Amino acid sequence: MLRATLPTLPMNPGSTNPRIRIYQLLPRLFGNVNGTRKPNGTLAENGVGKFADINDAALGALRALGFTHLWLTGVLRQATATDYAALGLPADDPDLLKGLAGSPYAIKDCYDVCPDYAVEPAERLAEFGALLGRARAAGLRVVIDFVANHLARSHRSVVPPDADFGAADDRGKFFDPQNNFFYLQPDSPGGGPPLRLPTVRDGQPVSPTCRVLGGCDGLFDGEREHGKATGNNLASWAPGPHDWYETIKLNYGYDFTTGAREYPTAEQPGKPVPDTWRKMDRVLAHWQALGVDGFRCDMAHLVPPEFWAWAIGRARARKADALFLAEAYDNDPMKVPGGNVLTALLAAGFDAVYDDPSYKVLKGLYDGPKWANDLDGVVGDGALFHRALRYAENHDEVRLAGAGQWAGVGMEVGRAGSAILFGLSRGPVLVYSGQEVGEPAHGAEGFGGDDARTTIFDYWSMPELAKWVNGHRYDGGLLSPGQKNLREYYARLLALVGEPAFRDGECFRLNYANHSNERFGRVGGETTSGHWVYAYLRFDPASLQRFLVIANLHPSETLRDVQVRLPREAVAFLQLPAELALRPIERLMETQTAIALTDAADGALKLCVAELPPLTACYIELQDGE
């Protein structure tokens, strides 16, 4: 087996030592240096990245930048317009496709990888295994997507061929806990069979993909006589264009239409384990056996937490340090109800959950009307605070450098925001490939449109990242000085957040104590502080390392003579020995500024920063002055 050939890494990704720092990349895009970029182009026209492109040079450069983990997005074989009929993998019905490459979250075979990424498509699993070996040798662990909520409508497993979902289902019932899917009945909404897809209207194609490929009729042969519920909890024969119409919802024994729970719970432990649970456990075991170290679990809040507890427990029995990260949103009305779903998923065994609220506050500073002070209300408490996966970009969000996004500031806007989020707690942090060089996602790409997101649906390449890839040398030879500077900044930031105060320490937030402080970054006649400035302390009692983090999020205003008040309780938090003289040393900025630490009344301290340029963060280590 491949795993037996891989050297062991001296790290435990289920712990906070070392700090988990993730680089997210989509192989389709990452190594693709083809500059054609024709909207709706085919693989032959626009090219595609390969597993082999993620070579030793790439992996070494990413490890040197400070990352501990790679999230290989979109690895699993998805529905696609590209024909591999010679391998028994024909192109899919265009009515089922979002983009010619296909959505990486419309999984056709949970056990297989996309043949696009292999030099020899018939050897795709072996080439993926070789990539795992290269990553392990470079000191990186590998995370892949686990899409538990839904499958492509055209799902068909060939690896192994006996693992298809739904083969033994009773289609006469909408819900049965031992069925893998939810089956539409004649009286289900939408007018009865056949399933009608929103790709054609009045005989004319309306799907962007159908307009390119042709041949669409709004029907799918697999669901003419029966139909299945759509992935976004839609029980209708006629899903709309904004539904996940290319996918079908998996059944975990929870009926999303009635709330019925027919699976083992604390209240009913004797219920049988649903068949879907066992099938998905087999999927996890398959990838663990190949050497995958962890899983980013797509839309985890749509699946019962009890399944996650059961599945994660079994996965960790096979590999104790298996990493599980949950994409989850507590404000999603589709979530499995029962309190805060984020805390429920952490209780089920996830190492971390998405921190979408903090991301939205930061973006809201630039879109309006948010203030930096609003971060205090969303960063969470207790376990949720230290087990939040924090990011300023991912594949679902707009690019920091996207036109018209983040007040149009450009790639520099990521500096201060990332510094705030990455230093805030002990949880994992994420950088999306291209973020570190200001990839802007300009222009229409195909199904993805012109939405300031790098497309996940189309064959495409990233022009700014390609300058770093530089013909697969991964040396940044074509980057501008500004891009090199930005990448070096992320390297310093990632190194710092791996130090003890950030890796193991606690956090004390300071904005609340500075609302009335006139020197805490007020601009434009503001009468309350904390609009553009955010500050906090990090302290690790074991190493006695102490930091004060302060960031100026304003897009253009240099703040001068900035003062941060550390109230008595903040001073107590730092556990300062009597008579200890602290010496403030800035460790993140490229140019130094004068910093002074002085006593204040009532046992408080004041830290003054002479100059804080726009979009700048200071990581000020409070060192022993002796």
VEXKOLMI-149480 format. One record per atom (N, C-alpha, C): x, y negated, z negated. Coordinates in steps of 0.02 Angstrom, whole numbers, plus 50000, padded with zeros to 5 digits. Example, Ala and Ser with C-alpha at 12.3 -4.5 7.8 and 13.67 -1.06 7.14 Angstrom:
<recs>
506605028449610
506155022549610
506605016549610
506425011249646
506845005349643
506454999849606
</recs>
This chain:
<recs>
500425006050000
500005000050000
500444993850000
500184988350028
500574982250033
500794979649966
500354980249916
500504977349851
501144980249821
501274986449835
501864989749806
502514986749833
502484983449890
503094980649920
503224973449900
502764970549862
502814963449846
503164962449779
503664958149774
503994956949710
503524953449661
503644954449598
503214951549546
503424944349532
502934939949526
503064932949509
503024931949434
503474928249404
503444927049332
502964921449315
502324922349333
501834917249315
501164920649305
500754917649265
500094920349249
499574915249270
499254916049329
498794910949352
498154910549312
498034915049265
497464914449222
497604910149161
498204907549154
498374903449097
498564896549119
498724892149071
498934885449088
499694884849091
500044890349093
500774890149094
501024894749149
501224892449206
501294885449224
500644882349247
500644875849255
500054872249280
499894874549351
499274876049364
499064878349430
498994872349476
499374872449531
499354867049581
499254870349649
498674868949680
498434872749738
498494868449801
498744871549853
498744868549920
498244872249962
497724868749985
497204871750026
497374870850099
497374876350137
497494875850209
497034880650246
496814878450305
496424882550351
496904884950405
497074891350408
497564893650458
497404891450529
496774891050546
496574888850612
496884882150631
496964877750581
497204870950592
497934870050572
498144873250519
498774871550486
499374872050532
499454877650568
500044878550609
499934876950682
499354873950699
499194872650768
499514866050791
499994866450835
500334860450860
500104858550930
499584861850955
499304860151020
498964853351014
499174848551054
498914841751049
498344840151096
498044845151128
497514843851177
496904840651143
496654843851091
496094841451052
495504839151096
495284843651138
494694842451179
494064843851137
493604839151129
492994840551091
492644846751119
492454851251075
492144857651092
492604861951136
493254861151130
493714865151169
493744872251145
493934876551191
494004883651175
494684884851141
494764890951118
495414892951089
495964892051141
495844894051203
496354893451255
496534886151268
496044881651262
496164874651276
496494871051217
496244871951158
496474868151100
496964871851055
497044878251067
497514882051026
497234883850958
497604887850921
497394889850854
498024891650814
498004890150750
498554892050706
498544899550693
499134902250679
499214909450667
499484910550597
499364916750572
499684918650509
500444917950515
500714919650573
501444919350582
501704912250579
501274907250594
501484900250590
501624898050518
501314901550471
501434899950400
502064903850381
502624901250406
503254904950403
503634903250339
504234905950334
504644904750273
504784897350263
504894893650318
505024886450312
504424882850283
503814884550307
503214881450282
503114882950208
503174889250191
503054891350122
503574888450075
504204888250096
504724885250054
504604877850044
504374874350096
504244867150090
503654865850043
503144870050045
502574869150001
502754870749929
503164875849919
503394877449851
503824871749824
504244868949867
504674863449846
504274857149830
503704856349862
503274850649849
502944851249780
502924857249752
502674858049684
502094862749677
501884866049730
501294870249726
501464877149699
500964879949664
501024886749637
500584891649674
500054889149707
499564893349740
499384890649809
499254895149856
498964893449921
498254895849923
497784891449941
497104893549955
497054893950031
497034900050057
496974901250128
496224901350146
495984895550167
495284894650181
495104897950248
494524900950252
494274903350316
494654909250344
494914913550301
495294919450323
494834924950348
494264925850316
493834931550331
493524930850401
493384936650431
493134936550500
492424933750501
492344928450541
491704924950544
491394925750613
490764923850619
490424923650684
490774918550728
490854920050793
491244915650836
491034916550909
491204911450950
491084911851021
491654915251058
492204916551024
492784919551056
492694927151061
492804929751120
492644936751134
493254941251122
493174945951077
493674951251066
493354958051080
492974958351135
492614964551150
493084970551158
493694969351180
494174974851187
494324978151120
494204974451065
494314977250998
493654979350966
493114979151006
492464980750978
492154974850941
492394968750955
492154962750921
491924957650973
491344958751002
491114954051054
490924947251025
490894942251068
490674935551047
489964935851022
489794931050978
489134930950948
488634927150990
487994928550979
487454924751009
487554917350993
487574913051044
487714905951030
487184902650986
486584905450982
486074902650937
486294903150864
486774907550849
486994908650779
487614904750762
487854900650808
488514897650798
488474890150783
488884888150737
489024881050725
489754879950744
489854877850806
490534877050832
490764883250870
491214882150918
491464887750957
491884892550916
492274889750870
492674894050826
492224897550776
491704894050754
491234896950706
491374894650636
490854894250596
490924892250526
491304897550487
491824895550450
492184900550410
491774903150351
491174900350341
490744902750287
490134906650314
490154908250378
489674913150407
490064919550417
490154923250364
490594929150363
490254934950398
490614937750447
490344943450484
490574950050455
491174950150426
491434956250396
491844954350335
491584956050276
491914954150213
492584957650203
492734962750243
493334966750234
493874965150286
493734960650331
494164959550389
494404952350390
494934951050428
495164944250438
495054942150510
495064935650521
494914932850587
495454934850637
495274938050693
495784940050742
496124934150776
495824928150774
496144922250802
496844921150774
496934923050711
497544921150674
498114926050684
497994931350722
498514936450732
498844935750800
499494936650802
499844936850865
499594942850906
499504948450872
499194954450901
498534955650864
497974953450892
497344953850855
497174960750827
497384966050860
497254972750834
497634974050769
498164970250757
498584971050697
498454965550646
497874962650648
497734956650607
497804957850532
497584963550507
497654964750435
498384965750416
498774968950458
499484969750444
499834962950445
499654958550492
499964951950495
499754947750435
499134948550412
498934945150351
499324947750291
499424954250287
499824957150234
500534954550234
500824953650293
501494950950298
501514943750271
500994939850284
500954933150257
500934933250180
500554937850152
500534938550079
501234939950052
501594944250087
502274945750065
502734939750068
502674935850122
503094929750128
502924924750073
502274924050059
502074919350007
502344921449939
502274927849924
502524930349859
503274929249853
503644930549907
504364929649905
504554922349896
504124917749919
504254910549912
504044907949843
503754912149802
503534909849736
502834907049734
502424909049782
501734906549787
501244912349781
500704911049745
500164915849743
499624913749792
499224918649815
498744917349869
498034918349844
497614913349859
496904913449845
496534913449912
496004917349917
495584917249977
494864915849955
494434914350004
493724913249990
493384919849975
492924919549927
492454925049915
491764921949921
491404923749973
490754920649988
490214925449966
489974924549905
489524929349875
488794928049892
488614921949909
487914920149915
487604922149982
487994922550035
487694923550101
488194926850149
487924929350204
488304932250259
488064929250325
488454930250378
488214928550445
487614932950463
487144930150500
486574934150522
486804940150563
487364939450598
487614944850641
488114949250606
488094949450539
488594953250501
488624960450524
489244962950528
489354970050545
490054971850523
490114976550478
490774978350453
491094983650497
491724982450514
492114987650549
492694989950506
492824986250450
493384988050405
493114987750333
492844993050305
492714999650335
492024999650369
491905004250414
491275004150450
490665006350410
490775009250351
490205011750311
489985006750258
490205000450265
490074995650211
489564990350230
489184991450283
488684986450303
488164985350248
487964979150243
487434977350196
486754978350229
486274980450190
485584980850213
485384987250248
485844991850258
485684997850297
485125002050265
485095002150198
484595006250164
484035002150133
483984995750152
483484991350122
482774993250142
482304991750097
481584992450110
481334985750137
481254985250202
481064978850233
480334977050221
479954981550192
479254980050178
479154975750117
479684974150081
479634970050021
480064963750029
479774958050010
480194952050010
480774952849961
480614955349901
481124956049849
481104962949818
481674966149818
481774972349781
482484972049754
482594973349690
483264972449662
483794976849693
483584982249727
484074986649758
484164985149833
483784980349858
483904977849926
484494973049926
484844972649982
485394967849988
485154961050012
484564960850044
484304954550072
483584953350049
483334947450064
482634945650053
482294945750121
481754949650126
481434950750191
480784946750197
480754942550248
480164938550260
479574943050276
478994941150251
478384944950262
477944941150312
477444944350341
477024940950392
476724934450367
476594933850302
476294927750276
476814922850248
477454924250257
477974919550234
477914913050275
478134907450248
478094901150285
478454901550351
478214897450399
478554897050463
478204900550520
477624903750507
477214906250562
477314913450582
477704917350544
477774924450560
478284925650614
478434932250627
478974933950673
478814931750744
479364930950784
480074932050767
480374926050731
480964927150703
481344921650674
481494916650730
481364910150716
481484904950765
482014900150739
482554899750775
483124895650754
483074888650783
483334883650748
483244876650770
483764874350821
483904878750869
484434877250918
484144874950984
483504876050994
483164874351057
482514870951041
482354865651080
481704862351072
481424861051142
480804863351153
480474862651218
480914865251274
481244870851260
481654874151310
482334871051322
482504865751284
483134862351294
483584863351232
484224864651243
484674865651186
484764859251146
484704859751081
484824853951037
485434855050992
485624861250982
486234862650944
486834860350985
487314856750955
487904854650993
488264860551025
488274866250991
488614872151018
488224875051077
487564875151071
487164877651127
487224873251188
487294866751178
487374862251236
488014863951274
488524866251239
489154867851271
489134874751302
488884879651265
488924886651287
488344888651333
487764885551322
487174887751358
486944894551334
486414897151366
486184903851349
485774904251285
485574898651257
485194898751194
484444898951208
484084902751166
483364903051172
483024902151104
483414900751051
483124899750985
482944906250950
483134911850979
482974918450950
483614922350938
483554927250892
484104931850877
483834938850880
484134942950922
483864949750933
483804953650868
484264952450821
484254956250759
483674954550713
483314949050727
482764947150683
482144945050724
481994948950775
481384947750813
480774951050779
480874956950751
480324960550720
480314959650644
480884958350615
480904956750544
481344950550536
481294947350479
481704941450466
481964941450395
482524937950385
482824937650319
482844930350296
482834929450229
482884922650201
483564919650219
483564913150231
484164909550251
484584907950189
485234907050200
485724906550145
485594901150094
485274895650114
485154890250066
484474890950032
484314897250013
483694898749976
483064896750014
483054897950079
482484896250120
482134902650143
481514903550122
481124909450142
480634907250196
480874906250257
480464903850312
480674907050377
480164908150421
480304910650488
480584905150534
480594898950510
480814893450553
481274888650515
481894890750503
482354886150469
482484879950512
482654874450479
482774868250513
483504867250530
483654861850567
484354860650589
484834859150532
484574857050475
485014855550418
485054861450369
484694866750383
484754872850342
485364876850365
485564881650323
486124885950340
485854891650384
485574889750441
485184894450482
485604900150510
486264899250512
486694904550538
486844909950486
486594909150425
486744913850371
486114916750341
486214922350305
485664925650268
485864926250195
485364925450153
485454925450080
485534932650055
486044933650012
486134940149980
485724940449915
485514946449898
485044947649843
485424950949785
485474947449729
485824949949670
485344952149615
484714953349633
484214955149583
483874949249552
484004943249579
483674937149557
483234934649614
482574934149602
482114931649652
482084924149646
482394920649694
482434913449689
481754909949699
481254913649722
480584910649732
480154911049669
480284915949625
479874916749565
480274916149500
480934916849504
481344916849444
481424923649412
481124928849442
481184935649413
481914937849414
482124941149358
482814943549352
482794951049339
482964954749390
482964962049385
483674964649389
484044963249336
484744965449332
484934965349258
485504968349238
485674968449167
485824961449140
485494959849085
485614953549049
485674955148975
485824950148935
485864951148862
485184953348835
484644950848865
483974952548841
483744959348867
483984961348926
483774967648956
484384971348983
484824973748937
485444976948959
485354983548995
484764986648989
484654993149019
484454992949092
484364986949120
484164986549190
484714989349235
484534992549289
485054995249333
485454989749368
486084991149382
486504986449419
486274986449491
486114980549519
485894980249589
486434982649638
486204985149695
486664987749745
487144982449771
486904976349778
487334970949803
487924969749756
487814970449691
488374969549643
488924974549660
488734980849670
489234985949682
489584984849749
489224982849799
489534981549864
490034975749860
489864970449824
490314964749819
490924966349775
490834970649726
491414972849687
491894976749732
491624980649778
492044984349825
492444979449869
492134973949888
492484968849928
493064965949889
492944964049826
493494961349785
494054966349777
493874972649765
494384977749756
494804978649819
494494978049877
494844978749941
495394973449946
495224967249932
495724961849940
496244962049885
496044964049825
496544964849772
497054970249790
496814975649820
497274981049839
497764978749892
497574973949934
498034971349985
498524966249956
498414964049894
498884959449863
498644952449854
498004951049867
497724944349855
497694943149780
497904937149759
497964935549688
497344932449657
496914929549697
496334926249668
495834924249721
495274921349697
494704920049739
494404913249723
494294909249775
493894903249769
493194905249790
492724904849744
492064907749753
491574902449777
491354903149838
490934898149872
490244897849841
490014891749826
489334890549801
489154895549746
489584895949697
489514901049644
488884900049602
488614893949601
488034892549559
487384895249588
487414897949650
486814900949680
486764908449665
487244911049628
487264918149611
487234918749535
486864923549508
486784924049435
487454924549397
487534920749343
488144921249303
488284928249278
487754932049266
487854938949241
488234943149293
488094942049358
488494945649408
489224943649402
489354937149396
490044934949393
490414938049334
490084938349276
490404941249217
490574948649230
490114952149260
490214959249276
490774960049327
490754956249381
491244956949435
491934954649415
491974949049380
492634946549358
492944951349308
492524954049264
492784959049217
493084965049252
492754967449304
493004973249341
493644971349381
493644965249410
494234963149447
494834962549401
494734960049340
495294959249294
495504965849263
495074970749264
495284977449243
495774980349294
495694978349357
496154980549409
496794976349410
496734969849396
497304965349396
497164959849345
497504960249288
497314956249230
497344948749242
497784946449286
497854939249296
497514936749360
497014940449385
496644938149444
496334931349430
496434926749476
496194919849468
495514919149501
495044916049466
494384914749493
494204907449484
494064904149541
493894897049543
493194896449572
492764892449541
492064891949563
491934885249596
491714885449659
491394879549687
490684879449659
490514874549620
489854874549588
489664867349572
489004866049575
488744859349564
488124860049520
488164857149460
487614857949413
486984854049435
487074849049477
486494845049498
486154847749561
486354853649584
486054856649644
485394859949624
484824857849653
484194861049634
484144868349652
484594870749696
484594877849714
484934882349663
485244879449612
485634883449564
485184888449528
485484893949505
485124898549462
484994894949396
484364894049376
484224889949317
484434893249252
484514888949201
484714891549135
485234887249102
485134880649099
485624876249067
486154873949116
486704871449088
487254868949130
487594874849163
487564875049230
487834880849266
488594881049263
488914875249255
489644875149251
489894878649189
489594877149132
489794880449070
489614887849072
489054889449105
488864896549111
489374900449152
489634897349206
490134900749247
490794901449211
490984896449172
491594897149131
491514902749080
490924903049049
490794908449001
490804915249035
490644915449099
490644921749137
491344924049155
491844919749146
492534921849158
492924917749208
492614912849240
492984908749288
493534904849252
494104904249287
494654900249260
494504892849264
494134890749316
493994883649325
493394882849371
493064877149365
492504875349409
492644868549440
492334867249497
492434860849532
492254854849488
492654849649494
492494843349460
492234838349512
491644839649537
491334835149585
491134828449555
490894828149492
490684821649465
491254816449463
491854818449442
492404813549439
492594811149509
492604815749557
492734813749626
492244808449648
491604809549634
491094804849657
491154798049623
491354797949560
491454791449527
492024787649561
492584791149573
493144787749604
492964785049673
492624789049713
492424786549779
491914780949772
491504781349720
491014776149708
491314769449688
491934769349665
492264762949652
492334758949717
492464762549771
492584759249835
491934758349875
491474762949868
490824762349902
490344757949862
490474757349795
490034753749750
489474758249725
489204757049665
489384751749618
489774754249557
490144759649563
490464762749505
491054758649479
491204759649415
491794756849382
492234762649358
492864761249346
493314766249318
493054768649250
492744764149212
492454766149147
491974771949153
491644772549212
491154777849221
491454784849219
492114785249229
492434791849224
492334795049155
492314790949104
492244793649036
491604797549028
491084795849067
490444799249060
490374805649100
490874807249142
490784813049187
491344818149183
491904816649150
492474821249153
492374827549110
491834827549069
491684833549031
492014833548963
491824838448923
492094839248856
492264846648845
492664847848794
492824854648775
493124858748831
492884864848839
493154869348890
493074866548959
492514863148972
492394860449038
492924855149057
493154851349008
493654846149022
494314849249045
494554854249011
495204857149026
495164862749079
494574864549101
494514869849152
494144867249214
494244860849227
493964857849287
494494857849342
494304859749402
494744859449461
494654852449491
495194848449488
495134841349507
495474840249575
495174835849616
495394834749684
495174827849707
495534825249757
495324819149791
495124820549863
495254826649887
495034828949952
494924836549948
494454838949987
494424845950007
494034846350072
493934852250099
493654852750167
492944850250172
492584849850116
491884847450118
491834839850114
492374836650095
492354829350082
492704825550138
492554819050141
492874814850191
493614813950174
493994812450226
494704811150217
494804804350182
495294804250138
495474797950105
495644792550157
495974794550210
496174789850263
495664789250318
495074792150310
494564791950362
494324784950376
494184783450438
493954776750458
493294775150423
493284769350391
492674767150357
492544770450290
493004774750268
492924778150204
493374774950151
493174775650088
493574773050033
493764765650047
493264761750069
493344754650084
493844753350140
493994758550180
494444757550236
495164756150216
495354758050155
496024756450130
496554760450166
496404766650185
496894770850218
497204775850170
497744779050192
498014784750156
498274782950086
498454776550074
498724774650009
498214775149953
497564775349971
497044775449920
497084781749877
497404786949902
497444793149864
497934792949807
498374788149806
498904788149755
498634787549684
498314781949669
498084780749601
497544785649580
497074787049626
496534791649609
496784798549594
497254801149634
497534807749621
497924807649555
498284802249542
498664801949480
498204802249419
497634798849422
497154799249367
496894806349359
496644809249412
496324815749408
496814821249390
497404821149421
497884826549410
498174826549340
498234820749310
498534820349244
498044820949187
497404821049202
496884820249151
496844826149103
496904832249130
496794838149088
497274843749108
497174849649079
497614855349093
497384859549151
496804858049180
496524862249232
496904861949297
496714866149345
497054866249410
496944859749448
497404858249493
497334852549538
497414855049610
497114851249656
497074853449726
497264847849773
497684849449822
497834845049878
497624848649941
497254845149984
497024847950047
497524846350102
497694851350143
498234850350192
498094844350236
498584840050242
498524833850278
498444827850232
498194828950172
498114823550123
498784820250109
499314824350105
499964821950085
500314817850139
500034817650200
500314813550254
499794808850284
499214808250251
498714803450274
498324805550335
498154811950341
497744814250397
497064810750396
496864807350451
496254803250448
495624806350477
495674811750515
495094814950547
494714809950590
495074806250632
494754801450676
494434804950736
493834802550755
493524804650817
493104810950811
492704812150863
492274817950867
492684824050888
492564829650854
492954835650865
492554841250899
491894840950893
491464846150919
490854846450875
490704852450849
490124853050804
490224848550743
490854847750721
490984843650663
490814836250673
490774834050736
490614827050749
491164822350727
490994816050721
491454810850698
491234808750629
491404812950579
491144811950512
491694810950460
492294809350483
492874808050439
493094814250401
492844820050421
493074826450394
493454830150448
493994833550429
494324837850477
493874843950488
493694845250551
493204850350566
493414857250541
492934860950515
493044868050499
492684872550549
492344869450598
491934873250645
492254874250713
492744870250729
492994869750797
493734871650802
493944873550863
494664874250876
494954867150881
495444865750838
495684858850831
496384858950802
496694853250801
497344852450767
497344845650733
497794844750686
497834838650647
498444834650669
498354828950701
498924825450731
499444823050682
499224820850622
499714818350574
500074824150539
499704829350521
500044835050491
500534838250540
500354838250605
500794841250655
501464837750657
501494831450636
502134827950634
502584830850580
502274833250527
502664836650475
502844843750497
502364847150529
502484854050553
503064854050602
503084849050648
503664847850691
503904854350724
503464857250765
503664863250801
503794869150756
503444869450699
503504874950650
504184874850613
504514868950614
505104868150572
504904865750502
504324862550496
504054860250432
504564855850395
504854851250432
505364846850403
505164839550404
504554838050429
504334831050430
504704826750479
505024829750528
505454825950573
505104820550613
504444821050621
504074816150661
503654811450619
503704811950554
503314807650510
503584800450510
503134795750499
503344788850489
503644787950420
504034782550409
504294781350341
503744781150289
503174778150305
502624777950257
502354784750239
502314789150288
502074795850275
502574799850234
503204799050248
503714802450207
503684800050136
503574793550128
503534790650061
502934793350023
502364794050058
501764796750026
501874803950005
502174807850048
502304814850032
502774815549972
503284811249969
503734811149912
503374809149848
502894804749854
502494802749796
502114808849768
501784812649812
501424818549788
501904823549756
502504824049782
502994828549751
503154826349680
503254819849670
503394817449602
502804818549556
502204817249582
501604818049541
501494825349522
501564829849570
501464836949555
501984839549506
502594837049511
503114839049463
502934836649393
502714830449388
502554827649322
501984831249288
501454832849326
500874835949293
501024843249274
501604845749293
501814852349269
502214852049205
502354845949180
502744845249118
502294846449057
502594847848998
502204850148941
501614845848921
501694839148921
501144834848899
500524835948941
500614837149006
500054838049052
499854845449058
500334849849054
500204856949061
499864859849000
500084857748941
499854860748879
499524855948830
499584849448843
499374844548794
498634842748795
498464838048751
497794835348746
497764828348775
497164825748783
497054819248815
496674814648767
496864808348766
496494803148729
496364797448777
495724796348793
495544791148841
495504784348807
495724779248843
495834772648813
495374767148838
494994768348891
494584762848918
494084760148868
493784764548827
493284762248780
493554757048732
494204757648716
494514753048668
494754746548700
494644745948766
494894740148802
494354736448841
493724738048829
493184734648864
493204727048853
493374724948792
493384717848776
494084714848782
494554718648805
495244716448812
495314712548877
495394705948873
495424701648932
496024703248977
496524706348950
497134707748989
497154714949017
496584718249015
496534725149040
496264725049112
496604721149155
496484721549226
495864718249254
495624712949223
495044709649250
495214705749313
494754705649361
494844701849423
494194698349439
494254692749476
493664689349503
493154687049453
493374684749395
492904682049345
492524687349306
492754693449306
492414698649267
492444697149193
491914698749156
491884697349085
491944703649043
491984709449075
492114715849042
492674719349080
493094722849044
493664726249075
493484733549092
493894736349137
493814743449154
493484744649221
493454739449263
493184740449330
493684744249373
494304741849377
494804744749421
495384748149385
495384747749319
495944750649280
495694756349238
496084761749237
495934767449194
496574769549159
496514771249095
497104772949055
496934778549005
497434782648992
497364787848941
498054790048917
498054793648861
498664796648833
498644804148843
499234807148852
499314814348849
499864815948799
499734820848756
500214822748703
500204830248692
500804833148690
500884840248677
501234841048609
500874843448558
501184844048491
501784848748489
501804853848533
502354858648530
503014855448553
502994851948608
503604848848635
503704841748612
503174838748582
503164831748562
503244827048621
503054829348680
503074824948738
502444820648740
502544814148752
501994809348751
502004805148815
501424804048845
501364799748904
500774795048896
500844789048923
500284784748935
500214783949010
499614785449036
499464784749107
499014778649116
499204774249162
498784768549178
498794767549253
498204766449282
498144765949355
497754759749373
497984756349425
497634750849456
497324753349521
496674754149522
496314756849579
496104751549628
496234745149613
496014739849658
496384740449725
496014739549781
496334740549846
496824735049867
496804729249835
497234723749859
497524719349804
497274719749743
497464715049691
498044717849649
498594713949646
499124715549599
498934712849530
498954717149480
498784715149411
499434713549374
499444707749342
500034705549307
499894704749233
500424706149194
500384705549121
499794709749094
499774716049115
499234720549094
499384723149025
498884723048983
498964725448914
498474731148900
498734736448871
498314742148850
498334742548774
497754742148744
497714742748671
497634750048652
498074752448607
498034759148579
497754758548509
497114759948498
496834759048431
497134763948381
496964762948318
497264766848264
497174774348277
496584776348301
496464783548312
496894786248369
497054781948417
497494784148471
498204784948445
498424780448402
499084781048371
499124787448330
498584788948292
498574795148253
498604801248299
498264800948356
498274806348406
498994807948427
499424802948433
500114803948455
500554807048401
500314807448339
500684810548284
501394807748279
501434801248273
502084797948270
502374798448200
502984801148193
503304801148127
503434793948104
503474793148039
503624786448012
504294783948038
504294777548054
504904774148077
505154776448146
504754780448182
504974782548248
504924776648297
505454775148330
505464769748379
505354772848448
504814770748481
504654773448547
504954769048602
505194772348653
505484768748711
505074770748773
504684765948802
504274767648860
504694768048925
504654773748959
505024774849021
504524776849075
504494772949129
504044774449184
504364779649230
503974784949249
504274790449286
503944791949353
503424788349372
503084789849435
503184784449488
503204778249469
503254772749518
503934772949553
503944770249614
504574769849652
504984763849631
504654758449612
505004752449589
504804751249516
505294749749475
505164748949404
504874742149388
504494741749336
504214735549310
504344735249235
504364729349209
504504728449137
503924731249097
504084735249046
503584738249002
503794737048930
503334734748889
503494733448818
502964736648774
503174739448718
502724742448669
502804738748604
502254735948579
502294731848518
501754734048469
501884732448405
501384733648354
500824728548359
500234730648338
499654726148335
499344726748266
498824722948255
498494723048189
498144729748178
498034731348114
497634737248094
497934743848118
498594744248123
498914750448141
498874752148214
498644747448256
498604748648328
499274747048361
499334749248424
499904747448465
499664744048529
500114740148559
499964737148624
500524738748672
500334741148731
500824742348783
500694737348840
501204733748859
501134728648911
501534730548973
501224729949030
501534731349095
501564724749133
502164722749153
502244716249184
501874715749250
501894721049290
501584720649356
501354727549377
500724727949399
500434734249422
500144732949491
500514734849544
500274733549612
499634737349627
499274735349680
498654738949698
498794746249714
498304750549696
498334757749712
498954760949682
499134758749622
499734761249588
499554764149521
499904769549504
499834772449437
500514772849404
500534771749339
501134772549299
501054778749255
501554782949255
501604788349206
502164786349159
501984783549103
502474780649057
502604785649001
503204788449000
503374792948946
503594788948885
503294790448828
503454787048765
503984791248730
504614789748746
505174793648722
505414791148654
505754795648619
506074793848556
506614788648570
506534782648542
507004777248556
507694778548530
507774783248484
508434784748456
508844788948505
</recs>
